[in-house]
């Protein structure tokens, strides 16, 4: 039981860290890189303001 809870918690932490890293990389992209991805600064700003809990 404790091991199961620990696995779930560690999975949640891992996912949150991955999302945080992805948001950091998006924020660091240049305008050219964003255009290549088909994204705008407004979309990035929206993504950065979302709570980390949201999917």
DRENSERO-533476 format. One record per residue (C-alpha): residue number from 1; x, y, z. Coordinates in steps of 0.02 Angstrom, whole numbers, always signed. Each point is the difference from the previous one (the first is absolute). Example, Ala and Ser with C-alpha at 12.3 -4.5 7.8 and 13.67 -1.06 7.14 Angstrom:
2
<rec n="1" X="+615" Y="-225" Z="+390"/>
<rec n="2" X="+69" Y="+172" Z="-33"/>
***
This chain:
55
<rec n="1" X="+0" Y="+0" Z="+0"/>
<rec n="2" X="+136" Y="+124" Z="+48"/>
<rec n="3" X="+102" Y="-47" Z="-153"/>
<rec n="4" X="-151" Y="+31" Z="-112"/>
<rec n="5" X="-28" Y="+172" Z="+73"/>
<rec n="6" X="+184" Y="+40" Z="-15"/>
<rec n="7" X="+0" Y="-51" Z="-185"/>
<rec n="8" X="-150" Y="+111" Z="-35"/>
<rec n="9" X="+78" Y="+149" Z="+88"/>
<rec n="10" X="+165" Y="-21" Z="-89"/>
<rec n="11" X="-91" Y="-12" Z="-167"/>
<rec n="12" X="-92" Y="+163" Z="+38"/>
<rec n="13" X="+162" Y="+88" Z="+45"/>
<rec n="14" X="+85" Y="-65" Z="-158"/>
<rec n="15" X="-143" Y="+60" Z="-111"/>
<rec n="16" X="-2" Y="+172" Z="+81"/>
<rec n="17" X="+188" Y="+17" Z="-25"/>
<rec n="18" X="-15" Y="-51" Z="-183"/>
<rec n="19" X="-137" Y="+128" Z="-28"/>
<rec n="20" X="+99" Y="+134" Z="+89"/>
<rec n="21" X="+152" Y="-37" Z="-110"/>
<rec n="22" X="-107" Y="+6" Z="-157"/>
<rec n="23" X="-72" Y="+168" Z="+51"/>
<rec n="24" X="+173" Y="+67" Z="+35"/>
<rec n="25" X="+60" Y="-54" Z="-172"/>
<rec n="26" X="-152" Y="+78" Z="-84"/>
<rec n="27" X="+33" Y="+164" Z="+89"/>
<rec n="28" X="+181" Y="-2" Z="-57"/>
<rec n="29" X="-39" Y="-28" Z="-185"/>
<rec n="30" X="+31" Y="+136" Z="-126"/>
<rec n="31" X="-136" Y="+70" Z="-113"/>
<rec n="32" X="+69" Y="-101" Z="-145"/>
<rec n="33" X="-5" Y="-162" Z="+99"/>
<rec n="34" X="-178" Y="+35" Z="+54"/>
<rec n="35" X="-52" Y="+31" Z="-180"/>
<rec n="36" X="+78" Y="-166" Z="-49"/>
<rec n="37" X="-105" Y="-85" Z="+134"/>
<rec n="38" X="-156" Y="+95" Z="-54"/>
<rec n="39" X="-18" Y="+88" Z="+167"/>
<rec n="40" X="-13" Y="+182" Z="+51"/>
<rec n="41" X="+60" Y="+96" Z="+152"/>
<rec n="42" X="-181" Y="+16" Z="+57"/>
<rec n="43" X="-18" Y="-190" Z="+4"/>
<rec n="44" X="+161" Y="-14" Z="+96"/>
<rec n="45" X="-56" Y="+134" Z="+124"/>
<rec n="46" X="-163" Y="-95" Z="+26"/>
<rec n="47" X="+92" Y="-163" Z="+28"/>
<rec n="48" X="+118" Y="+82" Z="+126"/>
<rec n="49" X="-144" Y="+71" Z="+102"/>
<rec n="50" X="-92" Y="-166" Z="+16"/>
<rec n="51" X="+13" Y="-85" Z="+168"/>
<rec n="52" X="+121" Y="-146" Z="+2"/>
<rec n="53" X="-139" Y="-117" Z="+57"/>
<rec n="54" X="-102" Y="+26" Z="-158"/>
<rec n="55" X="+24" Y="-122" Z="-142"/>
***
